[in-house]
Amino acid sequence: MADAPLCTIEISKDYLHFNVGHFTLFSATEREDLHGHTFYVTAEIDSVVADDGLAFDYNLVKSALKGLCDELDEKVLLPGRSPYLQLKMDGEYVIAEFAGERIPFLPRDVLTLPLRNITVEELAPWFLEQLREQAEIAALELARVLIRVSSGPGQWAGVEWKP
C-alpha cells in the first residue's frame, strides 16, 4: 500500500465548538477587555484507504475533539505561560495580575492553559497536541493532521503535523 493515494477526511461538525471568556494580551501594558467568543474547531486528516474501504475510524477524532471542546466550554481561559500575566490564589479567588490590575475570578470559572496567550494561533497547536496524546489516535497511521480553530467567521488559525 506504499503507492496508495491518500484520502483527506474533513471533520467539521456544529457541535465542535466552545464558548469562553478571554482577553488577548498585546504587550506588558495593553490588553483587550474581557469578552467572549464561540470558537469552532475542524480537522483535516490524510490517510491511506485500507482494503476494507476505510481510512480510519474518524469517530475517534470526533469524540476526542468534542471532549476537548466540552472541557473548555463555559470557562474563562487564562494563559499560564504569558510573560505579562501572573496568576495566583488569594483566598477563594484566582487573581490574574496584569499591569497593576488585579482581576479576580472564582476558581470554578477559570481554566488555565499552558499557552502564552488565548488566541486562535495558540489554541490550534494546543488542540493538535491534545489529540496526538490520545493513545487510540496516536496508534493510527496518519499522513497529515491539520487542526483549525476559529474565533468568528473568516478568522481561522491552523496548525499541521506530518509524521
N, C-alpha and C positions, 0 to 999 in steps of 0.2 A: 504493500500500500504506500510505499515511499513516493510514487509518482501520482498518487491520487490527488485530485483537485481539492482545495479547501472550500468548505461551505461556511458562510457567515450567518450566525444566528443572532438576530437582534431582539433584545428583551427591553420592551418599553411598555409598561403597564400603568394604568391610572393609579393603582394602589402603591406604586413605588415612589412615595413622597413622604415628606415630614415637615411639620410646621414648627418653627423655632424662633426664639428671640435671639438677637445678637447685635453686636456693633463692630464695625470694621475699625481697626487701628491703623492710622495713616503715618503716625510718627510718635515721638515721645510726648508730644503735646496736643496732637489732633486726633479726634476720633468721631465717628458718627454717633448720633443719639441712638439709644436702644430702640430697636424696631423689630418687626417680624417679617419672615418670608415663608412661603411654601416652596421648599426645594424639591426638585424631581431628580431621579437617578435612572439612567439607562445603561445597558451593557451591550456591547458587540463582541462576539466570540467567534474566532475562526477555529475550525476543527475539520479533520478528515471525516467523511461519512463512512461508517463501518459497513460490513457485509450485510448487516440486518437493516440497513437504510436509515440508521440513526447516527447523528453526530455525537451526541451525549445526552444525558438526562438533564435538560435545562430547567426542570423543576427544582433541581438542587440550587441553581443560581438564583432563580426567582424567590425561593424560600429564604435563602441567605440574605439577599438584598432587602426583602420585606422585613426580616428580623432586625437588620441594622437600622432601617428607617423607623421601625417601631421603637427601638432603643433611644433614638434621638428625638422622637416626636414629643411635642409639648414641653420642651425644655428650653432654658436659656443656655446657649452654648458659649463656653468661655475657653480661650486658648491657653493651655497650660505651659506652652513654650514661648510665649511672647516676651521679647526683651523689654517691652513697655508696660506690661501689666503684671502686678503682683497679686496673688491670691492667698488668702489666709482665713482661718476660722477666728471669729471673735464672738465668744459666747455661743449663741444659737444661730449665727449668721455666717455665710460665706461673704467675705468682703473682697471686692475687686478694687484695687488701688491703682489709679491712673492719674498722672499729672496733678497730684494733690487732691484728687477727688476720692472719696470713699463711697463705693456703690454696694449696698447690702442686698443679699439675696437669701431666701430660705434654701437650705441645702437640698430639699426635695425638688426644687425647681431648676436646679443647676446641674449641668453635665460639663465637666472639664475634659477637653480632648487634648491629646499630645500634639498640638498644632501651634504654629506661630501666629495664626490669625484665623478667624472664622470667615472664610471666603470660599467660593467655588473651586478656586485653584488649590486650596489646601484640603478641601473636603473630598475631591475626586481621588487623590492618592490615598487618603485615609480609607475610603471605601474599597479601593483595589487591594490594599494591604490586608484589610479585614477579610475580604473574600478569599484571598490566596492563603490565609492562615487556616481556613477551614479544611480539615483533612479530606473530606469527600470531594471537595473541589480541587484541592492540590493534587489528588490522585488522578484527575482527568488528564488526558493527553490533548492539551490545547495548544494551538499555534500562536494565538494572539488573544489578548483580552483588552478591550477598551471600555473604560468606565467614564461616563459623563455625568456631571452634576449641573443643574440649572437653578438659578435663584429667581428666574422670571422668564417670560417669553423672549426668545432671541438672545439670551445671555447664558452661555454654557462654558464650562471648562472640562477638558478631558485629559485622561492620562492612559497611556498604553503600556502593556507588558508583553514581551515576547520571550519565551524561554531560550 
